Amino acid sequence: RCLRVLEGHTHDVRSVSVTPDGLRAVSGSDDKTLRVWELETGRCLHVLEGHTRWVGAVSLTPDGLRAISASYDHTLRVWDLESGACLRTLDGHTDSVKGVSVTPDGLRAVSASDDHIRVWELETGRCLRVLEGHTSIILSVSVTADGLHAVSTSHDNTLRVWELEKGRCLALTCLSAAGYSVALSSKLGQVVAGTSAGQVLQFEIGRAHV
């Protein structure tokens, strides 16, 4: 059953993420804002403003204190969830940023845009490296539980596994259609991907990568 409807956004809501303590949620919308919600009451705690185009994805740090948003304005922003302040803007992408995932230590973020992935140092906002190999728009990215690898899916009908430290592509899997989303199961050592063909595909990439 639906417990409540959290109202406030004025356009499509493209992403939502829950803090590790389960008490708050952060949503990103085509109204160019993010909202921080208190789940127990449904109250909006903060409206995070600053992006100039749609917010396509949001990822939270493991301590639940920061949110990293990815936007169609080609930037990412780091937000303080306690105050609602924007701490810094991550510039470097030249197209809409479709996906973002924070490493388990909360120190880095991995973002996906046109045909490349960027690894960011959150404390400084510095881009540590650029991961290249996809030949079309990257739609989703997820960091592994050990923080050493990332998995991405793209409009080029491939799924790639990356080594974040060296920026190498370790594995490439061809899909039957564009890869729209990706999720990881560290327990099973598997990758689950959703495609534009209406499929949910399950891959055994190996526990060393997942």
FENBEL-V726963 format. One record per pair of residues at least 4 apart in sequence whose ideal C-beta (glycine too) atoms are under 6 Angstrom apart, sorted by sequence separation. I is the first residue (numbers start at 0). J is the second residue. D is the distance in whole Angstrom. If there is no record, write none. Layout:
i/j/d
I/J/D
I/J/D
This chain:
i/j/d
8/12/5
28/32/6
50/54/6
70/74/6
92/96/5
133/137/5
153/157/6
174/178/5
194/198/5
204/208/5
18/23/5
37/42/5
60/65/4
79/84/5
102/107/4
111/116/5
120/125/5
143/148/4
162/167/5
184/189/5
204/209/5
27/33/5
69/75/5
152/158/5
193/199/5
17/24/5
36/43/6
37/44/6
59/66/5
78/85/6
79/86/6
101/108/5
110/117/5
119/126/6
120/127/6
142/149/5
161/168/6
162/169/5
183/190/6
25/33/6
26/34/5
67/75/6
68/76/5
151/159/5
192/200/5
15/24/6
16/25/5
34/43/5
35/44/4
57/66/6
58/67/5
76/85/5
77/86/5
99/108/6
100/109/5
109/118/5
117/126/5
118/127/5
140/149/6
141/150/5
159/168/5
160/169/5
182/191/5
25/35/5
35/45/4
67/77/6
77/87/5
118/128/5
150/160/5
160/170/4
191/201/5
15/26/5
57/68/5
99/110/5
107/118/6
108/119/5
140/151/5
181/192/5
23/35/6
24/36/5
34/46/6
65/77/6
66/78/4
76/88/5
117/129/6
148/160/6
149/161/5
159/171/5
189/201/6
190/202/5
14/27/4
56/69/4
98/111/4
108/121/6
139/152/5
180/193/4
12/26/5
13/27/6
24/38/6
32/46/6
33/47/4
54/68/5
55/69/5
66/80/6
74/88/5
75/89/4
96/110/5
97/111/5
115/129/5
116/130/4
137/151/5
138/152/6
149/163/6
157/171/6
158/172/4
178/192/5
179/193/5
189/203/6
190/204/5
12/28/5
32/48/5
54/70/5
55/71/6
64/80/6
74/90/6
96/112/5
115/131/5
137/153/5
157/173/6
178/194/6
179/195/6
188/205/6
10/28/6
11/29/4
52/70/6
53/71/4
94/112/5
135/153/6
136/154/5
156/174/5
176/194/4
177/195/4
188/206/4
10/29/4
31/50/5
52/71/4
73/92/5
94/113/4
114/133/5
135/154/4
176/195/5
8/28/4
10/30/4
50/70/4
52/72/4
92/112/4
133/153/4
135/155/4
158/178/6
174/194/6
176/196/4
9/30/5
33/54/6
51/72/4
75/96/6
134/155/4
156/177/6
175/196/6
188/209/5
8/30/5
50/72/5
133/155/5
113/136/6
154/177/5
29/53/4
71/95/4
185/209/5
153/178/6
28/54/6
70/96/6
91/117/6
111/137/4
152/178/3
183/209/5
7/34/6
27/54/3
49/76/6
69/96/4
111/140/4
152/181/5
27/57/4
69/99/4
89/119/5
5/36/5
47/78/5
109/140/6
130/161/5
150/181/5
25/57/5
67/99/5
109/142/6
67/101/6
158/192/6
33/68/6
75/110/6
89/124/5
91/126/5
5/41/5
7/43/5
47/83/6
49/85/5
130/166/5
132/168/5
87/124/4
3/41/5
45/83/3
128/166/5
100/140/5
102/142/5
109/149/5
111/151/6
141/181/5
143/183/6
150/190/5
152/192/5
16/57/5
18/59/6
25/66/5
27/68/6
58/99/5
60/101/5
67/108/5
69/110/6
97/138/5
98/139/5
100/141/5
138/179/5
139/180/5
144/185/4
13/55/5
14/56/5
19/61/6
55/97/5
56/98/5
58/100/5
61/103/6
98/140/4
100/142/4
104/146/6
139/181/5
141/183/5
14/57/5
16/59/5
20/63/6
56/99/5
58/101/5
103/146/5
19/63/5
61/105/5
77/121/6
102/146/4
160/204/6
18/63/4
35/80/6
60/105/4
118/163/6
160/208/5
148/208/5
143/209/5
